[in-house]
Amino acid sequence: MAKVYATGRRKSSVAKVWLTPGTGKITVNGLSLDAWLGGLEAKKLRVKQPLSITKQDESVDIVATTLGGGFGGQADALRHGIARALVKYNPELRSVLKPEGMLTRDARVVERKKPGLKKARRSPQFSKR
């Protein structure tokens, strides 16, 4: 099968994912996954989660570009993108990924600050005198 493209999103982060048959190499922004995330082991496991659930760890290569947000949002966007790419690559994997919540876009974003308040919901401290 040829190259498959999918987009993953989380908070203000976007991940563009290209999936090809291969040996299990993951490249993000021109770096290996270990170089990109450094010592953040929990985030590495989250990125690899769709691959391990579908047992595709050693059979596909992933090249991805991430932009916007921080490492946490980008890692979750990459996870979403990989899951969507796997479903395009093999539609039978949808039944495995869907119950695990991998195909659902996490819509939670930072709430905006309102006028007259210190933060989104924090009001100024009341002073009696």
C-alpha positions in Angstrom: 0.0 0.0 0.0 1.2 3.6 -0.7 1.8 6.5 1.6 -1.2 7.5 3.9 -1.7 11.0 5.2 -3.7 12.1 8.3 -4.0 15.1 10.5 -4.3 15.0 14.3 -5.2 17.9 16.6 -5.2 18.7 20.3 -5.5 22.1 22.1 -3.7 24.5 19.7 -1.4 21.8 18.3 -1.6 20.2 14.9 0.3 17.0 13.7 0.6 16.1 10.0 1.3 12.4 9.8 2.5 10.3 6.8 2.4 6.5 7.3 4.2 4.0 5.1 4.8 0.3 5.3 8.2 -0.2 6.9 10.1 -1.3 10.0 8.6 0.8 12.9 10.7 4.0 12.6 9.0 7.2 13.9 10.4 10.6 12.8 9.0 13.8 14.2 10.1 17.2 12.8 13.2 15.6 11.3 14.2 13.9 14.7 13.7 10.4 16.1 10.9 10.1 18.7 13.6 9.7 21.4 15.4 12.9 20.4 12.2 14.8 20.0 10.7 14.0 23.4 13.9 13.4 25.3 13.2 11.9 28.7 9.4 12.3 28.6 8.7 8.5 28.7 5.0 8.8 29.4 4.5 11.0 26.4 6.5 8.6 24.2 4.2 5.8 25.3 1.1 7.9 24.5 2.4 8.6 21.0 3.1 4.8 20.4 -0.3 3.7 22.0 -2.3 3.4 18.7 0.6 1.3 17.2 0.9 -1.0 20.2 -2.9 -1.5 20.5 -3.2 -2.5 16.8 0.2 -4.5 16.9 1.6 -2.3 14.0 4.8 -1.3 16.0 7.2 -3.1 13.6 5.3 -2.9 10.3 4.8 0.8 9.6 7.1 3.9 9.4 5.8 7.3 10.5 7.0 10.7 9.4 5.3 13.6 11.2 5.4 17.3 11.5 4.0 19.1 14.5 3.3 22.8 15.1 1.6 24.9 17.7 1.3 24.4 21.5 3.8 22.6 23.7 5.1 19.0 23.9 2.0 17.6 25.7 -0.5 19.0 23.1 1.8 18.0 20.2 2.3 14.5 21.6 -1.5 14.0 21.9 -2.1 15.5 18.4 0.5 13.1 17.0 -1.3 10.2 18.8 -4.6 11.3 17.2 -3.0 11.6 13.7 -1.3 8.2 13.9 -4.7 6.6 14.9 -6.4 8.3 12.0 -3.7 7.3 9.5 -3.9 3.6 10.7 -7.6 3.6 10.0 -7.0 5.0 6.5 -4.2 2.4 6.0 -6.4 -0.5 7.2 -10.1 0.2 7.8 -10.4 -3.0 9.9 -8.3 -1.4 12.7 -11.2 1.1 13.4 -13.0 -1.5 15.5 -9.9 -1.7 17.7 -9.1 2.0 18.0 -12.6 3.4 18.4 -13.5 1.8 21.7 -10.1 3.0 23.1 -11.0 6.6 22.3 -8.1 7.1 19.9 -10.2 8.5 17.0 -12.0 11.1 19.1 -10.5 14.6 18.9 -10.0 15.9 22.5 -11.9 19.3 22.2 -10.8 20.7 25.6 -9.0 24.0 25.1 -7.9 26.8 27.5 -10.8 29.0 28.5 -10.4 32.7 27.6 -9.9 35.4 30.2 -13.0 37.6 30.8 -12.9 41.4 31.4 -13.0 42.4 35.1 -11.5 39.1 36.2 -7.9 38.1 37.0 -8.1 34.8 35.0 -10.9 33.0 33.2 -13.0 32.5 36.4 -10.8 34.0 39.2 -12.4 37.2 40.5 -10.3 40.0 42.1 -9.8 39.6 45.9 -12.5 41.5 47.9 -11.1 44.1 50.3 -13.4 45.3 53.1 -11.2 48.4 53.8 
